[in-house]
Amino acid sequence: MEGTNSVIHIEDLTMAYRDTPVLWDIDLDVPECVRCAIVGPNGAGKSTLLRGILGLLKPVSGAVLLWGKALSAVHKQIAYVPQRGSVH
């Protein structure tokens, strides 16, 4: 499988809410030491992509590897601050 030197490797990722696909067939490799920005208009799927990478939303199909491993093997090495208007 590709992506063994990538921090993030995504292959054929499809994400959906209920039965409506919002992202499909996404492929992405982010190598180490590279800064990456996810940009696009509202509703383009940026947050959905991040939720899929972080395992907060289960993909319909495809694979996500972080540092060449499944999320379950590296989840304690990841911090995520969601975009919200208020904090509890």
N, C-alpha and C positions, 0 to 999 in steps of 0.2 A: 504494500500500500504506500502511496505517495505521502509526503508530509512528515517524514521522520525528523527533518531538521526545521520544521515549522512550529511556531508557538501555537498557531491555530490552523487546523486543516479541516476543511469542510468539503464533503463530496456528495453531490446529488441530493442536497437537503431540500425537503419540502415541508413547509409549516402551514398549519390551518387553524382557524377558529371555528369550532363546531365542524361543519362539513365544507366550509368555504376556504379553499387554498388562498393564502396571501403571499407566499413566497414559494417558488418551485424550481427544482433543479439547480440550486445554488452550489457553485464550486468556488472555493477560496483557499489560498495559502498565504499566511502571514509569517514570513521568516523572522528569526530572532533578530533583535536590535533594529527593527523597522517600526517606525511610527505609522499608524494606520488610522484614518478617519472614515466614519460611516456618515455620508451626507445624502440628503434627498429631501423632497417636500414632505409635508405632513401626510401620513397615511401610506408612505412608500414601503414600510416594513422594517425600518431601522430598529425599533424596539423589539419587534418580533424576532429579528435575526439575533439580537443580543440575548433574548430569552431562550432561544434555541441553543445558542452556544453555551449558555450557563446551565442548561438543563431545567430551567424554570417552566418551559413549555415543551412537551414531548413532540418530537418531529413525527410527521406522517411517514416519512421515509428519509433515507440518507444516513450519513455518519458525520460525527464531529469528534475530532481528536485534539487534545490540548497537550502540548509537549510530547506528541506521539502516543498519548495514552487516553483511555476513556475518562470521562469526567469523574466517575466514581473513584478513580485512582489519584486524582489531583484536586478534588474539590476543596480541600482545606488550604490550598495555596492561592485561592481566588477570593478577592473582595469585590463587592458590587454595591453601588449606591444608586438606587432607582431614582428616576426623575419624578418628583412629587412636589406639590405646592405647599405641603405642610409636613411637619414632623411630629410624631407622637412623643 
